[in-house]
């Protein structure tokens, strides 16, 4: 197998005409957004105590619905901020994975999960994230900078942090969601009293979910940082004027 025109090997030597994408800034953005979501999650635990007291007051008819909503607003707003940060992190991560997979195709290291799966894989099957897990494994292997041109990379080992991320980001949250739903988790459009009852009865599961989310963000940061270092060594991105984007 021959290398693309202009490719000069896996080193710090600039690659001027291959058409590779930079990923360094996207890696930092994805990690920063994941960290933001984790920090907001931790803060929401602190706000949960006050919201729980207010929820009890509402259920005891000591305050009305309007007062409950006003008092619980910080906790509710944190949930919105966390959702926005998580969505932003997901979008950046998709672009980041797409660029890495595209670079692998350019370097003739395309595997089972091509660039398109960096988008579709997050939706198939819903909420399970099996394809992103498999894709991260493959991206890690294909980014090995020590494998020569045309060398075998598919038999390489992936990082143990990949399955750890998968368990924390997919399997455990799904289990918690099932437990919350079977325990009467308030659905979308539920009344303020239903929300108050959820806050009171779901305190333990909310805290556990928050801890898992923070652990998942840490695992993602380790995964992203390790993959970034391998891939940038592979493409020579650290050298000046290396790649586009």
C-alpha positions as CSV (number, residue, x, y, z in Angstrom):
1,X,0.0,0.0,0.0
2,X,1.4,3.4,-0.9
3,X,1.1,6.5,1.1
4,X,-0.9,9.6,0.0
5,X,1.0,12.1,-2.1
6,X,3.0,14.4,0.2
7,X,3.0,12.0,3.2
8,X,6.5,11.7,4.7
9,X,6.0,9.4,7.7
10,X,4.9,9.4,11.3
11,X,7.1,12.0,12.8
12,X,7.1,15.7,13.6
13,X,7.9,16.5,9.9
14,X,5.2,18.7,8.5
15,X,2.6,17.1,6.2
16,X,1.9,19.9,3.7
17,X,-0.2,18.4,1.0
18,X,-2.2,15.4,2.4
19,X,-5.3,17.3,3.4
20,X,-5.5,16.2,7.0
21,X,-7.6,17.9,9.7
22,X,-6.4,19.4,12.9
23,X,-8.0,18.0,16.1
24,X,-6.1,19.7,18.9
25,X,-8.5,22.6,19.5
26,X,-11.6,20.3,19.2
27,X,-10.1,18.0,21.8
28,X,-9.7,20.8,24.2
29,X,-13.2,22.1,23.5
30,X,-14.8,18.7,24.0
31,X,-12.9,18.1,27.3
32,X,-13.8,21.6,28.5
33,X,-17.5,21.2,27.7
34,X,-17.6,17.8,29.4
35,X,-15.9,19.3,32.4
36,X,-18.4,22.1,32.5
37,X,-21.3,19.6,32.5
38,X,-19.6,17.7,35.3
39,X,-19.1,20.9,37.4
40,X,-22.7,21.9,36.9
41,X,-23.7,18.5,38.0
42,X,-21.8,18.8,41.2
43,X,-23.3,22.2,41.9
44,X,-26.8,20.8,41.3
45,X,-26.2,18.3,44.1
46,X,-25.6,21.3,46.4
47,X,-28.8,23.0,45.1
48,X,-30.7,19.8,45.5
49,X,-30.8,20.1,49.3
50,X,-32.6,23.4,49.2
51,X,-34.9,22.2,46.4
52,X,-35.8,19.2,48.5
53,X,-36.8,21.3,51.5
54,X,-39.0,23.5,49.2
55,X,-40.5,20.4,47.6
56,X,-41.5,19.1,51.1
57,X,-43.1,22.4,51.9
58,X,-45.1,22.3,48.7
59,X,-46.3,18.7,49.3
60,X,-47.3,19.8,52.9
61,X,-49.2,22.8,51.4
62,X,-46.9,25.2,53.4
63,X,-46.1,27.1,50.2
64,X,-48.0,27.4,46.9
65,X,-46.8,26.2,43.5
66,X,-45.6,29.7,42.4
67,X,-43.4,30.1,45.4
68,X,-42.0,26.5,45.0
69,X,-41.1,27.2,41.4
70,X,-39.3,30.5,42.4
71,X,-37.4,28.8,45.2
72,X,-36.4,25.8,43.2
73,X,-35.4,27.9,40.1
74,X,-31.6,27.6,40.8
75,X,-31.8,23.8,40.8
76,X,-34.0,23.7,37.7
77,X,-31.8,26.2,35.9
78,X,-28.7,24.0,36.6
79,X,-30.5,21.1,34.9
80,X,-31.0,23.3,31.9
81,X,-27.4,24.4,31.8
82,X,-26.2,20.9,32.2
83,X,-28.3,19.8,29.3
84,X,-27.0,22.6,27.1
85,X,-23.4,21.8,28.0
86,X,-23.9,18.1,27.4
87,X,-25.5,18.8,24.0
88,X,-22.6,21.1,23.0
89,X,-20.1,18.5,24.1
90,X,-21.8,15.9,22.0
91,X,-21.8,18.1,18.9
92,X,-18.1,18.9,19.3
93,X,-17.3,15.3,20.0
94,X,-19.1,14.2,16.8
95,X,-17.0,16.7,14.8
96,X,-13.9,15.6,16.5
97,X,-14.5,11.9,15.9
98,X,-15.4,12.6,12.3
99,X,-12.1,14.4,11.7
100,X,-10.1,11.6,13.2
101,X,-11.9,9.0,11.1
102,X,-11.5,11.1,8.0
103,X,-7.8,11.5,8.7
104,X,-7.5,7.7,9.0
105,X,-9.2,7.3,5.6
106,X,-6.8,9.7,4.1
107,X,-3.9,7.8,5.5
108,X,-5.4,4.5,4.3
109,X,-6.3,3.4,7.8
110,X,-10.0,3.3,7.4
111,X,-11.7,0.5,9.3
112,X,-15.2,-0.7,9.9
113,X,-16.5,2.6,11.3
114,X,-16.0,5.3,8.8
115,X,-16.5,9.1,9.3
116,X,-20.3,8.9,8.8
117,X,-20.6,6.7,11.8
118,X,-19.2,9.5,14.0
119,X,-22.7,11.0,13.5
120,X,-25.1,8.1,13.0
121,X,-23.5,5.9,15.6
122,X,-24.7,8.1,18.5
123,X,-28.3,7.5,17.4
124,X,-28.2,3.7,16.5
125,X,-29.3,2.0,18.7
126,X,-30.8,4.8,20.8
127,X,-29.2,5.7,24.1
128,X,-26.9,2.6,24.1
129,X,-23.8,4.2,22.4
130,X,-22.5,0.8,21.3
131,X,-21.3,2.1,18.0
132,X,-19.4,5.1,19.5
133,X,-17.8,2.6,21.9
134,X,-16.7,0.3,19.0
135,X,-15.6,3.4,17.0
136,X,-13.5,4.7,19.9
137,X,-11.7,1.4,20.1
138,X,-11.0,1.4,16.4
139,X,-9.9,5.1,16.4
140,X,-7.5,4.3,19.2
141,X,-5.9,1.4,17.4
142,X,-5.7,3.2,14.0
143,X,-4.1,6.2,15.6
144,X,-1.0,4.2,16.7
145,X,1.9,6.3,15.6
146,X,4.4,3.5,15.9
147,X,2.8,1.4,13.1
148,X,4.5,2.0,9.8
149,X,2.8,2.8,6.5
150,X,0.8,-0.3,5.5
151,X,1.4,-2.0,8.8
152,X,-1.1,-4.0,10.8
153,X,-2.9,-1.9,13.4
154,X,-6.2,-3.7,13.8
155,X,-4.8,-6.4,16.1
156,X,-3.4,-3.7,18.5
157,X,-4.9,-3.3,21.9
158,X,-7.2,-0.5,22.7
159,X,-7.0,1.6,25.9
160,X,-8.8,0.2,29.0
161,X,-10.4,3.6,29.5
162,X,-12.6,3.0,26.4
163,X,-14.8,0.3,28.0
164,X,-14.7,2.2,31.3
165,X,-16.1,5.2,29.6
166,X,-18.8,3.0,27.9
167,X,-19.9,1.5,31.2
168,X,-20.1,4.9,32.9
169,X,-21.6,6.8,30.0
170,X,-24.1,4.2,28.7
171,X,-24.7,1.0,30.8
172,X,-24.9,2.5,34.3
173,X,-27.1,5.5,33.3
174,X,-29.5,3.2,31.5
175,X,-29.8,1.1,34.6
176,X,-30.4,4.1,36.7
177,X,-33.0,5.4,34.2
178,X,-34.9,2.1,34.3
179,X,-34.8,2.1,38.1
180,X,-36.1,5.7,38.3
181,X,-38.8,5.0,35.8
182,X,-40.0,1.9,37.6
183,X,-40.0,3.9,40.8
184,X,-42.3,6.6,39.4
185,X,-39.9,9.0,37.8
186,X,-41.8,12.1,36.7
187,X,-42.4,12.2,33.0
188,X,-42.1,15.2,30.7
189,X,-45.0,17.6,31.2
190,X,-45.6,16.4,34.8
191,X,-47.2,18.8,37.3
192,X,-45.2,20.8,39.8
193,X,-46.4,18.5,42.6
194,X,-45.1,15.5,40.6
195,X,-41.8,17.3,40.2
196,X,-41.7,18.0,43.9
197,X,-42.4,14.4,44.7
198,X,-39.7,13.3,42.3
199,X,-37.2,15.7,44.0
200,X,-38.0,14.3,47.5
201,X,-38.3,10.6,46.5
202,X,-35.5,10.6,44.0
203,X,-32.7,12.2,46.0
204,X,-30.5,9.1,46.3
205,X,-30.8,8.2,42.6
206,X,-30.2,11.8,41.6
207,X,-27.0,11.9,43.6
208,X,-25.8,8.5,42.3
209,X,-26.6,9.7,38.7
210,X,-24.6,12.9,39.3
211,X,-21.6,10.9,40.7
212,X,-21.7,8.6,37.7
213,X,-21.9,11.5,35.3
214,X,-18.8,13.1,36.8
215,X,-16.9,9.8,36.7
216,X,-18.0,9.5,33.1
217,X,-16.7,13.0,32.3
218,X,-13.4,12.1,33.8
219,X,-13.2,8.9,31.8
220,X,-14.0,10.8,28.6
221,X,-11.3,13.4,29.4
222,X,-8.7,10.6,29.8
223,X,-9.9,8.9,26.6
224,X,-9.9,12.1,24.6
225,X,-6.5,13.3,25.8
226,X,-4.9,9.9,25.1
227,X,-6.5,9.6,21.7
228,X,-5.5,13.2,20.9
229,X,-1.9,12.6,21.7
230,X,-1.7,9.4,19.6
231,X,-3.5,10.9,16.7
232,X,-1.5,14.1,16.6
233,X,1.7,12.1,16.7
234,X,0.4,10.0,13.8
235,X,-0.4,13.1,11.7
236,X,2.5,15.3,12.9
237,X,0.0,18.0,13.9
238,X,2.4,19.4,16.4
239,X,4.7,20.7,13.6
240,X,3.9,24.1,12.1
241,X,1.6,24.2,9.0
242,X,0.8,20.5,9.2
243,X,-2.9,20.1,8.4
244,X,-6.0,22.1,7.4
245,X,-8.9,23.1,9.5
